Amino acid sequence: MPLQTIQDLLSKHRLVEENNHRQDLLRHEVAESAAHKQLMVELHAQLVRLDPAEIATVLDELTPEELFVVWGQIDDSRTDEILDEVSDATRDTLATRSNYLGAACVVNAFELAQGRLVQTTIESVEDLEGIKPIWVDLVGTTKADRRKIGQYFGLELPDPEDLTDIETSARFYVEENGEIHLHSDFLLDREGNSRNVPVAFILYREILFSVREEELPVFRLQRLRARIQAGSVSDGMDLLLDLYAADAEYSADSLEEIYIELGEVGKKVLSETMTDEEAAQTLADIAEEEDLNGRIRRNVLDTRRALTFLIRRKLLSVSQLEDSQQILRDIESLDGHTSFLFDKINFLMDATVGFININQNRVIYRLTILSVIFMPLNVIAGIGGMSEFSMMTRNIPWPLSYAIFTVGMFIMAWITYVILKFYENRQKPRK
């Protein structure tokens, strides 16, 4: 078994190291040059005989200390094939002490070619060599991944989740070395789980770096447009403005969906009847749309602040300034829609609560009718229970007397009901 053979060699390797620690310096050097090197030669020879899938199976069974010893004896020409076979946990462990990135992260670099963006998937820092990206997009990266990418470009990439606690006024700033930092929230519209996702932007040496924890529709849309439309972007700042423009468009699309959903809710609310169960579901639907509308308003507000910062710091060219002002006008138009939707949501909420109150009033009305009907019956029943009634009917068989008494109670209840309905019909407005 390859695994058992390699584990035996690793056990011998540990014994050699333990013996070396107990020996003096001279003897340690001799042992190091003989026993240790011999074991590494044997380990390398064993690995050469195995195919990538077999090596991956062995690596997945090793401890982190053993893993790095074995990994050091693998030929560089085979590492990519082996990394495709190992588990995510093994790859993440190797990434901590190598130039490889974690398995969970997604890093893409985009460079211009004939006016269009060309995408390169980055799995190792070495993949960045030989390309000149204008956009490096990082999704789901760990601290170690961000440190490796940052060291390659000579900057520090932040964790976007750590920026959520920073005051809004401190999320946009320019470093002394020229780094432009912006922290923005982008809308993620998912049914039942809409939220704002923080994204950290750094513009450095005309390269845009974007760091976030999950994929966003706005970024997918921007990648698609830039690959198809030639000349749409020329540098990192153009890309940043296009992302903000796409975010405003995405917010507008979400507002249109809210209009459609509230239209369906309005049909239910304006119907003649609505049960309590239907009203409860309607309230839940309205609350969901209200939450989404609030997130859209917050999202466009954040985008406006970012664009205002870029304009105020005079970081845009003439054409970029015109584009940013057009985005601000689009955002201004969205504000009116969000305000209108808030008013409509409040109206539908009040109307739904009104239906619930009407249903409750109906129940109380029925209970009132019953109490009025039974009120005279209680008086008659009280009389029937008196001794005087027994004295008055002592010459009549008791089954007959009580039967006549019961029929009389029903007649009294019917008369009371007829009188109540008569007055109810008189109070109804004539058509």
C-alpha positions, 0 to 999 in steps of 0.5 A: 500500500502506498500510504503505508509505505510513505507513513513508514518513511515518515516515521523513520524521518521523525525518529531521525529528527528526535535523535538529532536533537539529542546529539551534539552539533557535529554529529547532528550535521553528519546525521542530517547529511546521511540519514535524513537525505537518504529518507527524502530520496526514498520518499521522492522515489516512492512519489514518482511511482504514483499517479496524481490521484494516488498521491492525493489519496495519500495526502488526504490521510496525512497530518499537517506536519507530514503533509508539508514534508511529503509536499516538499518532495513532489516535483513542481511539474505535478503539483497542479494535477495533484491539487485538482485531486486533493480534498478542499481541507488538504488544499487549504492546509497547503495554501497556508505555507505556499503560494496557492490560494484556498479552495473556497476562494475565487480570484479572477484577474481581468486584463484588456485585450482589444478593448474587451476584458479577458478573464484569468482564474487565479489559483496561485500567486504565480498565475498573476505573473505575465499578465497586466490586470486592470481588475482583480476580483476576490470572492470568499478569500481568507486572510492568508489569501488576501495577504498573498495577493496583497504582497504581490501587488504591494498593498494590504487587502482588507476584510469587507466584513470588518469594515461594517463597524466603521463609521460611514464617513470613514469608509471612503479615503485616500492613502498617502501612497495613492490608494483609493479605498471605498467601502460600499454595500451592494444589493442581493435580491433573493426571495425571502433573503434579500440583504446588502453585501459589503464590498471593499474597493481599492484602486491602486496603480490603475488596478481595481481590487474588489473584495467580498464574501459572496457572488453578486449579480451586479458583478456577473453583469459587469463581467458579461458586458465588459467581455462583449462590449469593446471599449466600454472600459479603459482602466480601473476607475471606469470599471468602478463607475460601471459597477456603481451604474450596474448597481443602480440598474439592479436596484431599479429592476428590484423596484419594478419587481416590488411594483409587481408584487404589491400589485398582486397584494393589492388585488387581494386587499381590495377584494370584498372578503379576506380571511384572517389566514389570508390577511396574515399571509398578506401582511407577511408579503407586504413586510417582505417588500417593505424590507426590500424597499428599505434595503434598496433605498439604503443601497442607492444612498451608499452609492450616492455617497461613494460617487460624491466622494470621488467627485469631491476629491477630483479623482475623475476625468472629464468623461468619468465625471459626466458618467458619475453625474448621470448615475447620480441622476438615475439614483435621484429618480429612484428616490421618488419611486422608493418614497411612493412605494413606502406610501403604497405599502403603508396603505396596503398595510392599513387596509389589511389590518382593517380587514382583520378588524372587520373580521373581529367585529363580525365575531363580536357581533355574532356573540352579541346577538347570541347574548341578546337572544339568550337574555330573555331566555335566562329570565324565563328559565329563572321563572321556570325554576321557581316553586310558584311554577310547580304550584301553577302546573301541579294539575298538569303532568310535568312532561307536558308542562315542561314541554310547553315551557320549552316551546315557549322559550324557543318562540321567545328566542325567535321573536327576539331574533326577528326584532333584532333583524328588523332593526338591523335592516332598518339601519342599513343604508338604502341603495 
